[in-house]
Amino acid sequence: MDAGYGNYKTARCCFPTSVSRNSQPPVFTRDYLEYNSGYYTIGEGHKDFVAEKGRDDDNYILTLAAIAKELKVRGLSAAKIHLAVGLPLKWVQAQRDSFREYMMQNRHVDYKYAGKHYTVDIVDCTVMPQCYAAIAENLPDFKGMHMVADIGNGTMNVMILNNGKASESRSWTVKLGANQCFMVIRNLILDRKAEELPAEIIENYLRFGDTKVGGEYQQLMEEAAKSYVNMIFAELKAHGYNPNLMKLYIMGGGAKVVELVGDYDSENVTFNHDIRANAKGYEYFCYSEAAQAESNDFCRIRGRIHMKNKNHNIRFNMEKGEECRAWELLHSSKVRQMFKSQNRFVIEAVNDYYDRCVEMKNDPYLETREKEDAFAEQIVEAVEKKVMSNLPALFGMYMAQMQPFPVSVPMGAYPVAQGGMVYGQAQARTLFSSTNPPNMAVQDTGDMQEQNKQESVTESPENALIDFDAF
């Protein structure tokens, strides 16, 4: 949880840092928290700057709301929680213990949020420094000298890195957050136009760099923003920033306005506009610590140390379709039914996918042949089914050809009728030859007898073949 003065952030959620208590449920919103007989409306407005975040109950209520949002993403309503929170760089040492106690004031909490009941057990809380946590996962990428500036709503955290290594003596927290830019814009327009510009317009400008307002107001906002950005660079230079000697890395909610109106060398300045970067860093740090703790759970076999478990943290960006689908599959009921555990599902998926990739690399035409084989198998299966379905008819035809039956033969027409009994093929030819069609000349007796002799030579029934053309 990143408890900012403008927005309260988790690794997956973000909402305005504002809370108001009522004795009755609000009428126009369901975004409220019910706790200890009170109804707390969340996210309307912004919280005033308070140097010590544990001074009132607001941050605790906002933390409960953030926990509920995270549990909802995971499809849970009850869980054991290890909180990962942060404080400005130079406040951590002085406020770490008190802020941890503040966050863990109730180990077991029951409450409702947005009409849904949640049960939470807070087992531990880790307090980390803002700014540093946001880049901790990527420290190897910071080669050489870098100055990092995390511009939040209330404060700006500044630190200098040397090849990814931080120094406590070269880190600062300054009250020069984006809210100061908000006030500069508001006051300038109030002085020049004698008008109170709506807060939503200024906030949209700071977030997106553009507003749907008239050109004069836009120019005034840009003028005020430039004066604020000049203050930012003056503060950075006061703490050792030299654009000729180091690169600058700017993040946080104030990064957008610096990018829009600042005077800088784009080759040496990097902007990170992910305002949840600190919250993601807190989560990464705690997962890494948990993995390290589990990896230290080892067993000794024959004097040698063998690691029992190893862990690797995988992030799912819920704003990306493929990663969101992977998360949903991992937590789906089908996976729970088909696999012993999520761990087993991931292991089998990784192994199967790797084996498949290796096969494809070694045999680029593997998929083509597999499709051809599958198509051939379908054809064979279809033919087998057709033959089996026609087998009774085929067998009946065969039996019909094999059975002898009596035929009435005119006297002298077929002398080798063998007592009036003929086989099927001979019978058909006998009937045709013994009856002359109209308008045809009758063959002479010699030719007829010779033809009858040839036709009388028939195959024995046991050598007859099935006529497939009949079907």
TIMI-406493 format. One record per residue (C-alpha): residue number from 1; residue in one letter; x, y, z. Coordinates in Angstrom, 2 decimals. Example, Ala and Ser with C-alpha at 12.3 -4.5 7.8 and 13.67 -1.06 7.14 Angstrom:
<atoms>
ATOM     k   r      east     north        up
ATOM     1   A     12.30     -4.50      7.80
ATOM     2   S     13.67     -1.06      7.14
</atoms>
This chain:
<atoms>
ATOM     k   r      east     north        up
ATOM     1   M      0.00      0.00      0.00
ATOM     2   D      1.39      3.39     -1.00
ATOM     3   A     -0.39      5.92      1.19
ATOM     4   G      0.03      9.06     -0.90
ATOM     5   Y     -1.50     12.42     -0.11
ATOM     6   G     -3.24     12.58     -3.49
ATOM     7   N     -3.96      8.93     -4.22
ATOM     8   Y     -3.90      5.69     -2.28
ATOM     9   K     -2.23      3.03     -4.40
ATOM    10   T     -1.83     -0.73     -4.36
ATOM    11   A     -0.09     -2.86     -6.97
ATOM    12   R     -3.39     -3.13     -8.87
ATOM    13   C     -5.68     -0.35     -7.64
ATOM    14   C     -5.64      3.42     -7.25
ATOM    15   F     -8.20      5.76     -5.68
ATOM    16   P     -8.19      9.30     -4.22
ATOM    17   T     -6.85      9.66     -0.68
ATOM    18   S    -10.03     10.91      0.92
ATOM    19   V    -12.32      9.62      3.64
ATOM    20   S    -15.30     11.12      5.45
ATOM    21   R    -17.24      9.54      8.33
ATOM    22   N    -21.05      9.47      8.61
ATOM    23   S    -23.50      7.89     11.03
ATOM    24   Q    -25.71      6.67      8.16
ATOM    25   P    -24.94      4.98      4.85
ATOM    26   P    -24.41      7.45      1.97
ATOM    27   V    -27.22      7.81     -0.56
ATOM    28   F    -25.45      8.34     -3.87
ATOM    29   T    -22.54      5.90     -3.71
ATOM    30   R    -21.77      2.31     -2.75
ATOM    31   D    -18.06      3.10     -2.41
ATOM    32   Y    -18.12      3.27      1.36
ATOM    33   L    -16.71      1.21      4.22
ATOM    34   E    -18.70      0.08      7.24
ATOM    35   Y    -16.53     -0.36     10.33
ATOM    36   N    -17.07      0.05     14.09
ATOM    37   S    -20.63      1.39     13.65
ATOM    38   G    -19.41      4.08     11.26
ATOM    39   Y    -19.88      4.62      7.53
ATOM    40   Y    -16.79      5.95      5.71
ATOM    41   T    -17.15      7.38      2.21
ATOM    42   I    -14.00      6.69      0.19
ATOM    43   G    -12.41      8.63     -2.64
ATOM    44   E    -14.22     11.98     -2.75
ATOM    45   G    -11.60     14.76     -2.72
ATOM    46   H     -8.07     14.66     -1.31
ATOM    47   K     -6.60     14.45      2.16
ATOM    48   D     -4.79     17.48      3.54
ATOM    49   F     -1.04     17.24      4.01
ATOM    50   V     -0.08     15.67      7.37
ATOM    51   A      3.59     15.11      8.14
ATOM    52   E      2.86     12.10     10.39
ATOM    53   K      0.55      9.67      8.62
ATOM    54   G     -0.52      7.86     11.78
ATOM    55   R     -1.89     10.97     13.45
ATOM    56   D     -5.57     10.21     12.63
ATOM    57   D     -7.67      7.19     11.56
ATOM    58   D     -7.88      8.17      7.90
ATOM    59   N     -4.92      6.13      6.66
ATOM    60   Y     -6.09      3.08      8.59
ATOM    61   I     -9.58      3.26      7.05
ATOM    62   L     -8.06      3.79      3.61
ATOM    63   T     -5.83      0.77      4.18
ATOM    64   L     -8.87     -1.40      4.95
ATOM    65   A    -10.48     -0.16      1.72
ATOM    66   A     -7.30     -0.95     -0.23
ATOM    67   I     -7.16     -4.46      1.28
ATOM    68   A    -10.77     -5.05      0.21
ATOM    69   K    -10.00     -3.94     -3.35
ATOM    70   E     -6.99     -6.26     -3.56
ATOM    71   L     -8.96     -9.20     -2.15
ATOM    72   K    -11.74     -8.55     -4.67
ATOM    73   V     -9.23     -8.74     -7.53
ATOM    74   R     -8.18    -12.15     -6.20
ATOM    75   G    -11.76    -13.34     -5.70
ATOM    76   L    -11.35    -13.54     -1.90
ATOM    77   S    -13.27    -12.18      1.07
ATOM    78   A    -11.07    -13.55      3.89
ATOM    79   A     -7.29    -13.79      4.15
ATOM    80   K     -4.20    -13.51      6.27
ATOM    81   I     -2.39    -10.32      5.30
ATOM    82   H      1.24     -9.22      5.42
ATOM    83   L      1.08     -5.47      4.90
ATOM    84   A      3.78     -3.79      2.84
ATOM    85   V      3.68      0.01      3.23
ATOM    86   G      6.02      2.94      2.73
ATOM    87   L      7.08      6.34      4.04
ATOM    88   P      9.04      9.20      2.45
ATOM    89   L     12.77      8.55      2.26
ATOM    90   K     13.94     10.66      5.19
ATOM    91   W     10.95      9.87      7.42
ATOM    92   V     11.42      6.11      7.53
ATOM    93   Q     13.94      5.99     10.35
ATOM    94   A     11.96      8.29     12.63
ATOM    95   Q      8.46      6.96     11.92
ATOM    96   R      8.94      3.29     10.95
ATOM    97   D      8.09      1.72     14.32
ATOM    98   S      5.15      3.99     15.13
ATOM    99   F      3.67      3.60     11.64
ATOM   100   R      3.97     -0.18     11.86
ATOM   101   E      2.14     -0.20     15.19
ATOM   102   Y     -0.50      2.09     13.70
ATOM   103   M     -1.11     -0.29     10.80
ATOM   104   M     -1.25     -3.33     13.11
ATOM   105   Q     -3.48     -1.79     15.80
ATOM   106   N     -6.01     -4.58     15.17
ATOM   107   R     -4.70     -8.01     14.24
ATOM   108   H     -8.20     -9.28     13.37
ATOM   109   V    -10.62     -7.04     11.46
ATOM   110   D    -14.21     -7.60     10.29
ATOM   111   Y    -15.80     -4.96      8.10
ATOM   112   K    -17.87     -4.33      4.99
ATOM   113   Y    -16.81     -2.54      1.85
ATOM   114   A    -19.09     -1.82     -1.11
ATOM   115   G    -21.71     -4.07      0.48
ATOM   116   K    -19.42     -7.09      0.83
ATOM   117   H    -18.16     -8.56      4.10
ATOM   118   Y    -14.41     -9.03      4.62
ATOM   119   T    -12.49    -10.85      7.34
ATOM   120   V     -8.79    -10.03      7.61
ATOM   121   D     -5.98    -11.21      9.89
ATOM   122   I     -2.95     -8.89      9.75
ATOM   123   V      0.02    -11.08     10.61
ATOM   124   D      2.83     -8.61      9.97
ATOM   125   C      3.72     -5.23      8.48
ATOM   126   T      6.87     -4.10      6.67
ATOM   127   V      7.61     -0.38      6.29
ATOM   128   M      9.86      0.59      3.36
ATOM   129   P     11.25      3.81      1.87
ATOM   130   Q      9.36      5.40     -1.00
ATOM   131   C     11.26      6.08     -4.21
ATOM   132   Y     13.88      3.41     -3.56
ATOM   133   A     11.25      0.64     -3.44
ATOM   134   A      9.93      1.69     -6.86
ATOM   135   I     13.25      1.01     -8.58
ATOM   136   A     14.60     -1.80     -6.38
ATOM   137   E     13.71     -4.49     -8.91
ATOM   138   N     15.57     -2.66    -11.69
ATOM   139   L     18.67     -1.43     -9.85
ATOM   140   P     21.07     -3.34    -12.17
ATOM   141   D     19.85     -1.12    -15.03
ATOM   142   F     21.10      2.06    -13.33
ATOM   143   K     24.66      2.08    -14.63
ATOM   144   G     26.83      5.03    -13.72
ATOM   145   M     25.52      8.08    -11.85
ATOM   146   H     21.76      8.68    -11.63
ATOM   147   M     19.56     11.09     -9.73
ATOM   148   V     16.09      9.69     -9.01
ATOM   149   A     13.20     12.06     -8.24
ATOM   150   D      9.85     10.68     -7.08
ATOM   151   I      7.36     13.57     -7.25
ATOM   152   G      4.28     12.66     -5.23
ATOM   153   N      1.32     14.82     -4.36
ATOM   154   G      2.73     16.13     -1.08
ATOM   155   T      6.47     15.49     -1.18
ATOM   156   M      9.34     14.89     -3.57
ATOM   157   N     11.87     12.17     -2.70
ATOM   158   V     15.33     12.57     -4.22
ATOM   159   M     18.27     10.16     -4.19
ATOM   160   I     21.57      9.72     -6.03
ATOM   161   L     22.61      6.25     -7.21
ATOM   162   N     26.09      5.12     -8.13
ATOM   163   N     25.84      1.97    -10.29
ATOM   164   G     22.55      1.13     -8.64
ATOM   165   K     23.78      1.67     -5.07
ATOM   166   A     22.05      4.18     -2.82
ATOM   167   S     23.56      6.22      0.00
ATOM   168   E     21.55      7.49      2.95
ATOM   169   S     23.63     10.65      3.07
ATOM   170   R     22.61     11.38     -0.53
ATOM   171   S     18.86     11.06     -0.20
ATOM   172   W     16.35     13.80      0.65
ATOM   173   T     12.63     14.43      1.16
ATOM   174   V     11.34     17.86      0.11
ATOM   175   K      7.84     19.29      0.46
ATOM   176   L      7.52     20.14     -3.22
ATOM   177   G      4.91     17.70     -4.52
ATOM   178   A      2.39     18.06     -7.32
ATOM   179   N     -0.05     19.71     -4.92
ATOM   180   Q      2.26     22.75     -4.91
ATOM   181   C      1.84     22.91     -8.70
ATOM   182   F     -1.92     22.71     -8.19
ATOM   183   M     -1.79     25.70     -5.84
ATOM   184   V      0.44     27.71     -8.20
ATOM   185   I     -2.01     27.21    -11.08
ATOM   186   R     -5.02     27.98     -8.90
ATOM   187   N     -3.52     31.17     -7.48
ATOM   188   L     -2.28     32.48    -10.84
ATOM   189   I     -5.70     32.16    -12.46
ATOM   190   L     -7.33     33.65     -9.39
ATOM   191   D     -5.00     36.66     -9.64
ATOM   192   R     -5.27     37.12    -13.41
ATOM   193   K     -8.92     36.23    -14.02
ATOM   194   A    -10.46     36.69    -10.56
ATOM   195   E    -11.98     33.22    -11.00
ATOM   196   E    -11.76     30.02     -9.02
ATOM   197   L    -10.79     27.31    -11.50
ATOM   198   P    -12.52     23.99    -10.69
ATOM   199   A    -10.16     21.51     -9.04
ATOM   200   E    -11.08     18.77    -11.53
ATOM   201   I     -9.75     20.84    -14.45
ATOM   202   I     -6.39     21.41    -12.74
ATOM   203   E     -6.12     17.73    -11.76
ATOM   204   N     -6.84     16.62    -15.34
ATOM   205   Y     -4.14     18.98    -16.59
ATOM   206   L     -1.60     17.57    -14.13
ATOM   207   R     -2.52     13.97    -15.00
ATOM   208   F     -2.98     14.17    -18.76
ATOM   209   G     -1.38     17.48    -19.78
ATOM   210   D     -4.47     18.72    -21.56
ATOM   211   T     -7.88     20.11    -20.69
ATOM   212   K    -10.92     21.10    -22.70
ATOM   213   V    -10.79     24.78    -21.77
ATOM   214   G    -10.25     28.01    -23.62
ATOM   215   G     -6.83     28.98    -24.95
ATOM   216   E     -6.25     31.76    -22.40
ATOM   217   Y     -6.82     29.42    -19.46
ATOM   218   Q     -4.59     26.81    -21.06
ATOM   219   Q     -1.79     29.37    -21.46
ATOM   220   L     -2.12     30.48    -17.83
ATOM   221   M     -1.93     26.89    -16.62
ATOM   222   E      1.19     26.28    -18.72
ATOM   223   E      2.77     29.47    -17.38
ATOM   224   A      2.11     28.40    -13.78
ATOM   225   A      3.30     24.84    -14.47
ATOM   226   K      6.59     26.12    -15.92
ATOM   227   S      7.26     28.17    -12.81
ATOM   228   Y      6.66     25.05    -10.68
ATOM   229   V      8.94     22.90    -12.88
ATOM   230   N     11.66     25.53    -12.61
ATOM   231   M     11.40     25.18     -8.82
ATOM   232   I     11.76     21.39     -9.22
ATOM   233   F     14.99     21.66    -11.25
ATOM   234   A     16.36     24.31     -8.90
ATOM   235   E     15.79     21.94     -5.98
ATOM   236   L     17.42     19.05     -7.84
ATOM   237   K     20.48     21.16     -8.65
ATOM   238   A     20.68     22.24     -5.01
ATOM   239   H     21.07     18.55     -4.13
ATOM   240   G     23.79     17.86     -6.66
ATOM   241   Y     22.09     17.35    -10.01
ATOM   242   N     24.43     18.06    -12.90
ATOM   243   P     23.03     17.14    -16.34
ATOM   244   N     26.56     16.82    -17.72
ATOM   245   L     27.62     14.22    -15.14
ATOM   246   M     24.54     12.13    -14.42
ATOM   247   K     21.23     10.97    -15.81
ATOM   248   L     17.86     11.93    -14.34
ATOM   249   Y     15.04      9.49    -13.62
ATOM   250   I     11.67     11.13    -12.78
ATOM   251   M      8.57      9.27    -11.62
ATOM   252   G      5.39      9.80     -9.62
ATOM   253   G      2.29     11.90    -10.19
ATOM   254   G      4.33     15.05    -10.94
ATOM   255   A      6.37     13.45    -13.73
ATOM   256   K      3.81     14.31    -16.41
ATOM   257   V      3.93     18.07    -15.93
ATOM   258   V      7.76     18.04    -15.88
ATOM   259   E      7.80     16.14    -19.16
ATOM   260   L      5.32     18.58    -20.73
ATOM   261   V      6.81     21.97    -19.87
ATOM   262   G     10.30     21.24    -18.51
ATOM   263   D     13.57     22.33    -20.14
ATOM   264   Y     15.79     19.24    -20.27
ATOM   265   D     17.82     16.97    -22.52
ATOM   266   S     15.57     14.09    -23.52
ATOM   267   E     18.63     11.91    -24.13
ATOM   268   N     19.53     11.96    -20.43
ATOM   269   V     16.10     12.14    -18.75
ATOM   270   T     13.77      9.16    -18.27
ATOM   271   F     10.13      9.40    -17.16
ATOM   272   N      8.12      6.70    -15.42
ATOM   273   H      4.42      7.59    -15.30
ATOM   274   D      3.30      4.53    -13.36
ATOM   275   I      1.97      6.07    -10.14
ATOM   276   R      1.69      2.59     -8.62
ATOM   277   A      5.42      1.94     -8.99
ATOM   278   N      6.09      2.26     -5.24
ATOM   279   A      3.24     -0.11     -4.32
ATOM   280   K      4.53     -2.66     -6.84
ATOM   281   G      8.00     -2.25     -5.33
ATOM   282   Y      6.68     -2.91     -1.81
ATOM   283   E      5.01     -6.07     -3.05
ATOM   284   Y      8.13     -7.19     -4.90
ATOM   285   F     10.29     -6.60     -1.80
ATOM   286   C      8.00     -8.64      0.47
ATOM   287   Y      7.71    -11.49     -2.01
ATOM   288   S     11.49    -11.54     -2.30
ATOM   289   E     11.87    -11.64      1.46
ATOM   290   A      9.32    -14.45      1.72
ATOM   291   A     11.15    -16.39     -0.99
ATOM   292   Q     14.44    -15.91      0.81
ATOM   293   A     12.94    -17.08      4.09
ATOM   294   E     11.56    -20.22      2.45
ATOM   295   S     14.80    -20.92      0.61
ATOM   296   N     16.60    -20.88      3.96
ATOM   297   D     14.40    -23.77      5.07
ATOM   298   F     16.90    -26.44      4.13
ATOM   299   C     17.74    -29.96      5.19
ATOM   300   R     21.19    -31.48      5.72
ATOM   301   I     21.81    -34.77      3.93
ATOM   302   R     25.17    -36.51      4.39
ATOM   303   G     26.83    -33.33      5.46
ATOM   304   R     25.68    -31.42      2.34
ATOM   305   I     23.00    -28.70      2.18
ATOM   306   H     20.15    -29.26     -0.22
ATOM   307   M     17.52    -26.55     -0.75
ATOM   308   K     14.00    -27.89     -0.22
ATOM   309   N     12.06    -25.06     -1.86
ATOM   310   K     12.82    -22.26     -4.23
ATOM   311   N     10.51    -19.40     -5.13
ATOM   312   H     10.16    -16.97     -7.99
ATOM   313   N      7.77    -14.04     -7.99
ATOM   314   I      5.65    -13.62    -11.13
ATOM   315   R      3.75    -10.40    -11.75
ATOM   316   F      0.45    -10.21    -13.62
ATOM   317   N     -0.37     -6.83    -15.16
ATOM   318   M     -4.17     -6.72    -15.02
ATOM   319   E     -4.23     -4.02    -17.68
ATOM   320   K     -2.86     -6.45    -20.28
ATOM   321   G     -5.30     -8.95    -21.75
ATOM   322   E     -3.01    -11.99    -21.88
ATOM   323   E     -1.72    -11.52    -18.32
ATOM   324   C     -5.24    -10.89    -16.99
ATOM   325   R     -6.44    -14.11    -18.67
ATOM   326   A     -3.47    -16.02    -17.21
ATOM   327   W     -4.35    -14.75    -13.72
ATOM   328   E     -8.00    -15.74    -14.15
ATOM   329   L     -7.05    -19.21    -15.39
ATOM   330   L     -4.65    -19.69    -12.49
ATOM   331   H     -7.45    -18.96    -10.01
ATOM   332   S    -10.28    -20.65    -11.93
ATOM   333   S    -12.40    -23.51    -10.59
ATOM   334   K    -11.30    -25.73    -13.50
ATOM   335   V     -7.66    -25.51    -12.44
ATOM   336   R     -8.63    -26.39     -8.86
ATOM   337   Q    -10.55    -29.43    -10.15
ATOM   338   M     -7.94    -30.66    -12.62
ATOM   339   F     -4.75    -30.06    -10.64
ATOM   340   K     -3.65    -30.81     -7.12
ATOM   341   S     -2.65    -27.19     -6.54
ATOM   342   Q     -1.87    -23.95     -8.35
ATOM   343   N      1.80    -24.76     -7.87
ATOM   344   R      1.38    -28.07     -9.72
ATOM   345   F     -0.52    -26.31    -12.52
ATOM   346   V      2.27    -23.76    -13.00
ATOM   347   I      4.99    -26.44    -12.93
ATOM   348   E      3.26    -28.58    -15.56
ATOM   349   A      2.45    -25.56    -17.72
ATOM   350   V      6.08    -24.37    -17.68
ATOM   351   N      7.48    -27.84    -18.46
ATOM   352   D      4.98    -28.55    -21.24
ATOM   353   Y      5.48    -25.16    -22.86
ATOM   354   Y      9.27    -25.44    -22.71
ATOM   355   D      9.26    -28.94    -24.23
ATOM   356   R      6.97    -27.71    -26.96
ATOM   357   C      9.22    -24.74    -27.77
ATOM   358   V     12.27    -27.02    -27.94
ATOM   359   E     10.47    -29.39    -30.33
ATOM   360   M      9.40    -26.50    -32.53
ATOM   361   K     12.94    -25.13    -32.62
ATOM   362   N     14.39    -28.50    -33.61
ATOM   363   D     11.61    -29.23    -36.10
ATOM   364   P     10.08    -26.07    -37.65
ATOM   365   Y      7.49    -28.15    -39.57
ATOM   366   L      6.24    -29.99    -36.49
ATOM   367   E      2.94    -28.15    -36.31
ATOM   368   T      2.30    -28.66    -40.06
ATOM   369   R      2.88    -32.40    -39.82
ATOM   370   E      0.79    -32.67    -36.69
ATOM   371   K     -2.10    -30.97    -38.48
ATOM   372   E     -1.70    -33.30    -41.49
ATOM   373   D     -1.59    -36.38    -39.23
ATOM   374   A     -4.65    -35.21    -37.37
ATOM   375   F     -6.49    -34.65    -40.65
ATOM   376   A     -5.52    -38.11    -41.92
ATOM   377   E     -6.71    -39.69    -38.67
ATOM   378   Q    -10.04    -37.94    -39.07
ATOM   379   I    -10.43    -39.34    -42.60
ATOM   380   V     -9.56    -42.88    -41.48
ATOM   381   E    -11.95    -42.64    -38.57
ATOM   382   A    -14.76    -41.40    -40.84
ATOM   383   V    -14.21    -44.24    -43.33
ATOM   384   E    -14.16    -46.84    -40.56
ATOM   385   K    -17.43    -45.52    -39.16
ATOM   386   K    -19.04    -45.58    -42.62
ATOM   387   V    -17.91    -49.16    -43.32
ATOM   388   M    -19.11    -50.36    -39.94
ATOM   389   S    -22.49    -48.71    -40.42
ATOM   390   N    -22.89    -50.39    -43.89
ATOM   391   L    -21.63    -53.80    -42.75
ATOM   392   P    -25.09    -55.34    -42.12
ATOM   393   A    -26.24    -54.35    -45.62
ATOM   394   L    -23.05    -55.71    -47.17
ATOM   395   F    -23.44    -58.97    -45.32
ATOM   396   G    -27.09    -59.28    -46.42
ATOM   397   M    -26.17    -58.77    -50.08
ATOM   398   Y    -23.43    -61.36    -49.81
ATOM   399   M    -25.85    -63.92    -48.37
ATOM   400   A    -28.39    -63.09    -51.08
ATOM   401   Q    -25.83    -63.87    -53.77
ATOM   402   M    -24.87    -67.14    -52.13
ATOM   403   Q    -28.37    -68.61    -51.65
ATOM   404   P    -29.76    -70.97    -54.49
ATOM   405   F    -33.49    -70.55    -55.30
ATOM   406   P    -35.91    -72.18    -57.80
ATOM   407   V    -36.61    -70.57    -61.18
ATOM   408   S    -39.20    -71.65    -63.73
ATOM   409   V    -37.36    -72.16    -67.02
ATOM   410   P    -39.23    -72.67    -70.34
ATOM   411   M    -38.67    -76.03    -72.00
ATOM   412   G    -35.60    -76.07    -74.21
ATOM   413   A    -34.49    -72.56    -73.33
ATOM   414   Y    -31.76    -73.55    -70.87
ATOM   415   P    -30.84    -77.22    -71.09
ATOM   416   V    -28.39    -77.20    -68.20
ATOM   417   A    -30.80    -75.86    -65.61
ATOM   418   Q    -29.83    -78.74    -63.36
ATOM   419   G    -33.24    -79.83    -62.23
ATOM   420   G    -34.77    -76.35    -62.27
ATOM   421   M    -32.21    -74.91    -59.71
ATOM   422   V    -29.76    -72.13    -60.71
ATOM   423   Y    -27.52    -69.67    -58.86
ATOM   424   G    -28.13    -65.98    -58.73
ATOM   425   Q    -25.90    -64.77    -61.62
ATOM   426   A    -26.86    -67.66    -63.91
ATOM   427   Q    -30.54    -67.04    -63.16
ATOM   428   A    -30.37    -63.39    -64.22
ATOM   429   R    -28.74    -64.22    -67.51
ATOM   430   T    -31.14    -67.17    -68.13
ATOM   431   L    -34.21    -65.01    -67.69
ATOM   432   F    -32.85    -62.35    -70.02
ATOM   433   S    -31.81    -64.84    -72.70
ATOM   434   S    -35.05    -66.93    -72.54
ATOM   435   T    -37.30    -63.97    -73.25
ATOM   436   N    -36.71    -62.02    -76.43
ATOM   437   P    -37.39    -58.28    -76.22
ATOM   438   P    -39.79    -56.90    -78.81
ATOM   439   N    -38.49    -55.72    -82.18
ATOM   440   M    -35.35    -57.91    -81.91
ATOM   441   A    -34.43    -60.80    -84.21
ATOM   442   V    -34.14    -64.25    -82.61
ATOM   443   Q    -30.67    -65.73    -82.74
ATOM   444   D    -30.34    -69.02    -84.59
ATOM   445   T    -30.39    -72.22    -82.59
ATOM   446   G    -26.68    -72.97    -82.93
ATOM   447   D    -25.57    -69.62    -81.68
ATOM   448   M    -28.03    -69.77    -78.79
ATOM   449   Q    -26.86    -73.20    -77.69
ATOM   450   E    -23.19    -72.14    -77.86
ATOM   451   Q    -23.96    -69.04    -75.80
ATOM   452   N    -25.90    -71.08    -73.26
ATOM   453   K    -22.99    -73.49    -72.91
ATOM   454   Q    -20.59    -70.63    -72.19
ATOM   455   E    -22.96    -69.02    -69.70
ATOM   456   S    -23.60    -72.31    -67.96
ATOM   457   V    -20.01    -72.31    -66.71
ATOM   458   T    -20.44    -70.40    -63.43
ATOM   459   E    -18.21    -69.91    -60.42
ATOM   460   S    -18.95    -71.88    -57.33
ATOM   461   P    -20.72    -69.87    -54.57
ATOM   462   E    -17.80    -69.99    -52.20
ATOM   463   N    -15.63    -68.02    -54.69
ATOM   464   A    -18.21    -65.25    -55.36
ATOM   465   L    -17.03    -61.71    -54.62
ATOM   466   I    -18.99    -58.96    -52.89
ATOM   467   D    -20.05    -56.31    -55.36
ATOM   468   F    -19.22    -52.99    -53.56
ATOM   469   D    -20.55    -51.04    -56.52
ATOM   470   A    -24.00    -52.07    -55.48
ATOM   471   F    -23.77    -49.65    -52.55
</atoms>
